[in-house]
């Protein structure tokens, strides 16, 4: 239990720090010619052709969409227009779940803040690099009740 708490705390701290540093200060910015040479070319829209604020029919952003075939767990946390939390179990591995959400985040234009692995538990966090407020946190771990199942928590905030 303490390992899970430490992993979750580290993920939250990474997400918080990543959201705070939305770019270099003007004094730290390289000259324009150096910045163009150092930065890889990026398409104007994400590879999936979606915007970070795209919303699924359920009202959840595409980057936090329900995992295919997952069994939802009851939750007391309400989902609002500003964000939400979903918990579920799946027979897929923690790595497969993280790969799914990492691809969704990338396709929605979010940038990885952290990707952690401790034993079989994995965590992933991403934020909107444009500072519009979109965030994603995913923790996937083997279920204590059934080691053939993965228990997952997905927490997100919507971008503006």
C-alpha positions in Angstrom: 0.0 0.0 0.0 2.8 2.5 0.8 4.4 1.8 -2.6 1.1 2.7 -4.3 0.8 5.8 -2.2 4.4 6.8 -3.1 3.8 6.2 -6.8 0.6 8.2 -6.8 2.2 11.1 -4.9 5.1 11.2 -7.3 2.7 11.2 -10.2 0.7 14.1 -8.7 3.8 16.1 -8.0 5.1 15.6 -11.5 1.8 16.7 -13.0 1.7 19.7 -10.7 5.2 20.8 -11.6 4.7 20.1 -15.3 1.5 22.3 -15.3 3.3 25.1 -13.5 6.2 25.3 -16.0 4.3 26.1 -19.2 7.4 27.3 -21.0 10.6 29.2 -20.5 10.7 32.7 -19.2 11.4 35.4 -21.8 14.9 35.8 -20.5 15.6 32.1 -20.8 14.3 31.8 -24.4 16.9 31.1 -27.0 17.3 33.4 -30.0 14.8 32.7 -32.8 17.3 31.0 -35.1 18.5 28.7 -32.3 15.0 27.9 -31.2 14.0 26.8 -34.8 17.1 24.6 -35.1 16.6 23.0 -31.7 12.9 22.4 -32.0 11.7 19.4 -34.1 9.0 20.3 -36.6 5.5 19.6 -35.3 2.3 19.5 -37.3 -0.2 22.2 -36.7 -2.8 19.7 -35.6 -2.1 16.4 -33.7 -1.5 13.2 -35.7 -5.0 12.1 -35.0 -6.4 15.3 -36.5 -8.1 16.1 -33.2 -8.0 19.1 -30.9 -7.1 18.7 -27.2 -10.6 19.7 -26.3 -12.4 17.1 -28.4 -15.1 15.4 -26.4 -16.6 12.0 -26.7 -20.4 11.5 -26.7 -20.2 10.7 -23.0 -18.8 14.2 -22.3 -15.3 12.9 -21.6 -12.4 14.2 -23.6 -11.0 11.8 -26.2 -7.8 11.4 -24.3 -9.7 10.1 -21.2 -12.2 7.9 -23.2 -13.4 4.6 -21.7 -10.9 1.7 -22.1 -12.2 -0.9 -24.6 -13.8 -3.9 -22.8 -13.3 -2.5 -19.3 -15.6 -3.2 -16.4 -16.4 0.1 -14.7 -16.1 0.3 -10.9 -18.6 2.2 -8.9 -17.4 5.7 -8.1 -18.5 8.4 -5.7 -16.5 11.1 -7.6 -18.8 13.0 -9.9 -17.8 13.9 -13.5 -18.3 17.5 -14.4 -17.6 19.7 -17.4 -14.2 20.5 -15.8 -13.0 17.0 -15.1 -13.6 13.6 -13.6 -12.2 10.3 -12.4 -13.0 6.8 -13.8 -12.0 3.5 -12.2 -12.3 0.2 -13.9 -10.8 -3.3 -14.3 -9.6 -5.0 -17.4 -7.9 -8.3 -18.2 -5.2 -6.4 -20.2 -1.8 -5.7 -18.6 -1.0 -2.4 -16.9 1.5 -1.8 -19.8 -1.3 -2.2 -22.5 -3.5 0.2 -20.6 -0.8 2.9 -20.3 0.1 2.5 -24.0 -3.6 3.0 -24.9 -3.9 6.3 -22.9 -0.4 7.5 -23.9 -1.5 7.2 -27.6 -4.8 8.9 -26.9 -3.0 11.8 -25.1 -0.5 12.1 -28.0 -3.2 12.1 -30.6 -5.1 14.8 -28.6 -2.0 17.1 -28.5 -1.1 16.5 -24.9 2.6 16.2 -23.8 3.9 13.6 -21.4 4.9 14.9 -18.0 5.8 11.6 -16.4 5.8 7.9 -17.0 6.6 5.8 -14.0 6.9 2.1 -13.3 7.3 0.4 -10.0 7.0 -3.4 -10.1 3.8 -4.2 -12.0 2.3 -0.8 -11.3 2.5 1.9 -14.0 1.5 5.5 -14.0 1.3 8.1 -16.8 0.6 11.8 -16.8 0.2 14.4 -19.6 -0.7 18.0 -19.9 -1.7 20.4 -22.6 1.6 22.2 -23.6 -0.4 25.3 -24.7 -1.5 25.9 -21.1 -5.2 25.5 -21.7 -5.7 23.3 -18.6 -6.1 19.8 -20.1 -4.5 17.1 -17.9 -4.5 13.3 -17.8 -3.3 10.9 -15.0 -3.5 7.2 -15.3 -2.5 4.6 -12.7 -2.7 0.9 -13.7 -1.9 -1.9 -11.3 -2.6 -5.6 -10.8 -5.8 -6.1 -8.8 -5.3 -7.3 -5.2 -8.4 -9.5 -5.5 -7.5 -11.2 -8.8 -4.0 -11.0 -10.3 -5.3 -11.7 -13.8 -7.1 -8.3 -13.7 -5.7 -4.8 -13.9 -7.2 -2.1 -11.8 -7.1 1.3 -13.4 -7.8 4.9 -12.3 -8.1 7.7 -14.9 -8.3 11.3 -13.7 -8.6 14.1 -16.2 -9.3 17.8 -16.4 -10.8 19.5 -19.5 -9.0 22.1 -21.5 -10.5 25.4 -22.3 
